[in-house]
Amino acid sequence: MLSVLAVILESFDSLRRSYSIEFTLFETFSVLIFTIEYLMRLATADLKYRGQNFFVAAGRIMISFYGLIDIAAILPFYLPLLISLDLRFVRILRLLRLFRALKLARYNKSLALVIDVLKDKRPELGITVFVTFILMLLASTLMYFAEHDAQPVEYPNIVGAFWWAVTTLTTVGYGDVYPITVAGKIIASFMAILGIAVVALPTGIISSAFFDKTRASKKSKFCPHCGEPLD
């Protein structure tokens, strides 16, 4: 939490100029702690995955969700030291330090519950994302043919019309690009209605999964035989 707070405070020019040395020292200390933690997880990988070869177990940790988060948390510090990089690219890499906030999920039951739900419902959410992409592609294609002649700048091609499809189907509707032809307005009306279902579908899937997980966790606190609460 302190590391993420330091990243936020460092974005203020006055603070960065006044406390640049302190920020650098704290960043070095934080990365050292995260690096030691990561190496210790690799060193004890065969204890986590018992019965597997050490290198196989270490590889599983490296490609796991939290393993990738750990790498993203420390990588921006080491890359500039190992290879010569464009300074602008280095600044972008520093944003990856915010991934350290996701490390809290390892120690927080609420965040861990969110990740468990997403993992359990990955197939359903994957199908929803695929269907949503198909609808957006269809919407952008129809809108391109309906609006291109009337608005060649706003709808230059199907890819350009995809931005309109994203803002419409997600019910955001920035209003920077909108149809002016009759056909375009009819298409937009149908897509706006479909957008409600597009947003509601993954919301319902995740909500039901949260309910099931919460109910299961409450049941597990009582003995299945006598019904007495467990310590």
Secondary structure as UniProt FT lines:
FT   HELIX           2..10
FT   HELIX           13..18
FT   HELIX           20..43
FT   HELIX           45..48
FT   TURN            50..51
FT   HELIX           54..62
FT   HELIX           65..82
FT   HELIX           87..94
FT   HELIX           95..106
FT   HELIX           109..120
FT   HELIX           122..147
FT   TURN            148..150
FT   TURN            152..154
FT   HELIX           158..169
FT   TURN            170..171
FT   HELIX           182..219
FT   TURN            220..221
FT   TURN            224..226
//
